[in-house]
Amino acid sequence: MKTEKLPNKEQDFKVWCDYCCIRIAPHEERTDIGEKAYHPKCHSKLEPVSGTKKKVS
């Protein structure tokens, strides 16, 4: 009986950095925030988002 070979999804799965749009290699380190992926250096370049702002009077 023959069995059907399933395609290897890991080879087809490619990830791009949301900051610089360069592909992140499978062996390369990456930072995942939500559904977005970044190189560690690109993630450090992002501006922090603060929930509160101080009012100046």
C-alpha positions as CSV (number, residue, x, y, z in Angstrom):
1,M,0.0,0.0,0.0
2,K,1.4,3.4,-1.0
3,T,1.3,6.3,1.4
4,E,1.0,9.8,0.3
5,K,3.9,12.1,1.1
6,L,2.9,15.4,2.8
7,P,4.8,18.5,1.9
8,N,7.2,19.7,4.6
9,K,5.6,23.0,5.9
10,E,8.8,24.1,7.7
11,Q,10.7,24.5,4.4
12,D,7.9,26.6,2.9
13,F,7.5,28.7,6.1
14,K,9.3,32.0,5.6
15,V,9.4,34.9,8.0
16,W,10.1,38.6,7.2
17,C,11.0,41.3,9.6
18,D,8.2,43.8,10.0
19,Y,10.7,46.7,10.5
20,C,13.3,46.2,7.7
21,C,11.4,43.7,5.4
22,I,14.4,41.4,5.2
23,R,13.8,37.7,5.5
24,I,14.7,36.1,8.9
25,A,16.6,32.9,8.3
26,P,15.3,29.7,10.2
27,H,18.5,29.5,12.3
28,E,18.6,33.3,13.0
29,E,17.5,34.8,16.3
30,R,14.2,36.6,16.1
31,T,11.8,38.5,18.4
32,D,8.0,37.8,18.1
33,I,5.6,40.4,19.3
34,G,2.0,39.3,18.7
35,E,1.8,38.3,15.1
36,K,4.9,40.3,14.0
37,A,8.5,39.1,13.9
38,Y,11.6,41.3,14.1
39,H,15.4,40.9,14.1
40,P,16.6,41.7,17.6
41,K,18.4,44.8,16.3
42,C,15.3,46.0,14.5
43,H,13.2,45.4,17.6
44,S,15.5,47.6,19.6
45,K,15.0,50.5,17.1
46,L,11.2,50.6,17.6
47,E,9.8,53.5,19.6
48,P,8.2,52.4,22.8
49,V,4.4,52.9,22.9
50,S,3.3,54.5,26.2
51,G,-0.3,54.2,27.3
52,T,-0.3,57.4,29.3
53,K,0.9,60.9,28.4
54,K,1.7,63.6,30.9
55,K,-0.2,66.8,30.6
56,V,1.7,70.0,30.7
57,S,-0.1,72.9,32.3
